[in-house]
Amino acid sequence: MSLEQKIIHVPDGPGVYFMKDQSGRIIYIGKAKNLKKRLKSYVVNKVDDGYHSIKTARLLSRVADIDFVVTLNETEAFLLESSLIKQYRPMFNIELKYQQKYTYLKITQEEFPRLLVARRNRNGDFFGPKGKVYGPFVYGSSKILSTGSLRRLFKVRICKKLPKKPCLEFFIKNCEAPCIGNVTKEQYMDKVAMLHEVLTKRSDMESLKSRLKEEMTEASRNHKYEQAKDLRDTIQRLENITVKQKIEANSNRGADEEFFGIMKNEDIGVAHVLTLKRRKGVIMDRNHTRFHIVGDNSLSTFISQYYHSNSTIPRYIFTNERIQEADALKEYLETISGHKVSILPVQKGLHHDDRNKIMDLIMTNLILYVEQGYHPSLLNLRNKLQLNSIPYIIDCFDVSNLGTSIAVGACVRFVNGECSKSGYRRFRIQNKGIQNDFVMIEEIVRRRYRPDSVESVSKGLPLPDMILIDGGKGQLNCAIRTLRSLGLEIPCISLAKGNEEIYTIGRKWPLILPANDEGLKLLRYVRDESHRFGLKYNINIRRNTVGI
């Protein structure tokens, strides 16, 4: 059954879908408010290379089968998606590798059990020897209930294989050396039982301490002072753990706000996210990560995965963009946190609001992260030309003519400061008999960006971030009028030969940059390349026409 036929039987309603490759391996998991509508958007437009992003097109090229699970509502879809992504770890989904995840501990099934940190493999099974697993422990308790402190507290062994003589752990009183019979198996298992009680009832250690105090008093009354001393040390260590847990809990209650800023680079299909935590008015933590813009990967998906790995969920979450699935995401976070959660977009322009200042700080840092992948000359141009974004893709137009008989146009494309030959286009001017650069510029710009034109960028190419015209103010105005007639608002400038004057819209006088300016050097390089490309086409036509 083809994918198109399978989607016919997919119901309308919320759920989670799985994309599989030819081997049956799950390579992407997504959620949808309407499964049929979402899956149909993938398959119907699969053949249109210009519809999907590069990363999504790469995903769809590997999809051999689609499966799905229906849920009762969007909140359930969030919960199921997060759990399945953790279980299967598909290659095209967001995976937060830097996150401090839940911790599990294990008491092994051995004659003299050990305490280990339990780790999962990709299938969700635990590594290592068989045993009883405890957890998950959240960030605060997992930091305190570490294997080191608990091993010393209950004196359980750490050796993988019982040695024939005591090791250093015995002499520093961290182990009672069952290897040489220094402790009976019954006594050792009593300590393991207490360890089990701490791990299963970690919120209530007072009863354990009370019982140990009674045993200490009884041992002292019977003149078993060495045993009483060990029990006293155990009680003191339990009290230390209890105090530390309270400190952790109190500090976590102050984690009231977390800010999420996202900046997308559609050209390379990557989104950057920066998070800041604020506790009691003080910024405490910062994390930066990036994910590929594939399928349904979005800020809401990122946040759901972020908190699936980090159990401390604040009551207030602020974002720099409005989340369409905010209600479902809010219910999901309240389900796993057990308290009310508010997701609020930070409004622009309210500079008196300290939250707005924090978001401005986040976006400033995100710009620095994003700009690390751009050609330095592009950053220079954005600043000097006062552009809203980096001109990652530049198209340049030039006209080459010989009298009124032969006239051609050329358009070259530069991506991240380098020529992209797949974006080059050449034009045989159709308006013959008149030598008018303005009319020629209008024609080639219209043919380049008109959807039904042979030379149009709509044939699988994105629109540019900036357009460069070889000429002066007149050519620039002509190009801008043509773009507006097509409903396009693309930054457009012109570069005039001679003094290398840069004309921009809204500026009365041309901008003149120093000859050694990196941005000007790039513009000249792009302009000269368009001139070379157009002249070569002109010469070829002249040779074929008049035999030169």
ABEGO torsion letter per residue (X at the ends): XBAAAAAAABBBEBEBBBBBBAAGBBABBBBBABAAAAAAAAAAAAABAAABBAAAAAAAAABABBBBBBBABAAAAAAAAAAAAAAAGBAABBBBAABBBBBBBBBBBBABBBBBBBBBBAAGBBBEBBEBBBOBBBAAAAAABBAAAAAAAAGBBABABBBABBBAAAAAGABAGAAAGABBAAAAAAAAAAAAAAAABAABAAAAAAAAAAAAAAAAAAGBAAAAAAAAAAAAAAAAAAAAAAAAAAAAAABABBBBBBBBBAAAGBBBBBBBBBBGGBBABBBBBBBBBBEABBAAAAAAAAAAABABBBABBBBABBBAAAAAAAAAAAAAAGBBBBBBBBBBGBAABAAAAAAAAAAAAAAAAAAAABBAAAAAAAAAAGBABBBABBBBBBBBBBEAABBBBBBBBBBGGBBBAAABBBBBBABBGBBBAAAAAAAAAAAAABAABAABAABGBBBBABBBBBEBAAAAAAAAAAAAAAGBBBBBBBBBBGAGBBBBBGBABBBBBBAABAAAAAAAAAAAAAAAAAAAAAAAAAAAAAGX
